[in-house]
Amino acid sequence: MSTVTLFGLCGAALIGLGLFGALTHPQPLRKLIAFNLLGSGIFLLFGAIARRGAWSTVGGDPVPQALVITAIVVAFAATAMAVALVLRLLKETGESTLDPIASVAPVGASPERRES
């Protein structure tokens, strides 16, 4: 098994784990970590495909490598913004969950309970 194949399999495993985490966890911070794991798997898989498609004398195709480096920078910026939004959600609501059922008070509840 070559290193390119190993990197491709690891990328596919990261994509699977990230997709599973993004679909199963209701907490926004865990979803954010899962999306980052999914993105990392895609970057690794894309890099492995670029390496596999290159000529034997060249280390790798530079265009996909440049795209992956740009995507890493964009993913970092998006992660920083998402963490800021989760912190703002925690500050405003006191909870870091997006569960609409947990945040709604029962119909007959007093106004004090509805605000909290």
N, C-alpha and C positions, 0 to 999 in steps of 0.2 A: 504494500500500500504506500503510495507516494504521499509526500507532505501536502500537496495540493488537494488530494482526495481527503486527507485527514482534516484539513482546514474547511473544506466544503461540508463534511459531515458534522463538524463542530458548529459551523454556521447554521446548518439545518436544525440541529438540536437546540441552539439558542433561539431560533425563530419559533420552534414549537413551544419551548418553555415560556417565552414572552407572550405568545398568543394565548396560551392556557391561562397565564396570570392576568392578562388584560380582560379576559372573558369571565373569570371566576371571582375576582376580588372587587368588592364594592367600595373600598376605601380609595380615595383619590391618590394618595401618596404611593400606595402599592400598585395602582394602575400605572402611575408615572414610571415607577421602577420597571414594571413589566414592559411598557412601551420602549424604554431605553434598552432593555434586554433584547427585545424584538429588533430594534434598529441596529444594535451591535451585531446581531446575527446576520442581518441583511448586508451590512457593510463587509463582514467577514466573507460571506458567500460571494458577494460581488467582487471582492478582491481575489478570491480563489478562482473565479471564472475568468477574470482578467489575466491572471497568471497562467492559467491553463491554455488560454487562447493566444498567448504571445509566442513569438518565434523562439527557437531554441537558443539563439545567441543573445537575445534581449531578456533582461530580468523580468519584465512585465510591461504591459501596455500602459503608457503614462496617462492617457486620457481617463480611463476608469479610476486610476489611482488618484488623480486630481479631483475627480468627482466625489470619491469617497472622503477625501480630506475636507472638501467643502461641506459635504453632508454631516461630517462629525462636528464641524464648527456650528452649523445651523442647529443640529440636535442639542448641542450644549446650550445655545442661546434659548431654544424653546424649553429646555428643561429648567433653566433658571427662571424663566417667566412663569412656568407652571408651578414651580415651588413657591414663588411669590404669590400666585393666586391661591394656592392651598393655605398659605399663611394668612392671607386676607380673609379667606373663608373661615378659618379657625378664629380669627380676631372678631369677625362680625357675628358669627352664630354661636361660637363657643364649642362647636363640633367640627370634626374634620371628616364628616361623611356626607355623601350626597343622597342618602336614603330619604325619599320624600315622605314615606309613611312614618318614620321615626320623628320627623320634625313637625308633624301636624298634630295639634292637640285634639282630643275628643270633642264632639259637637257640644255637649253640655258642660264643658269645662269653664271655669271662671276666667275673666280677662287677664288676671295675673298669670295664670298657667299658660294661656295662649301666647303671651309675650316671651316667656322663658323658653 
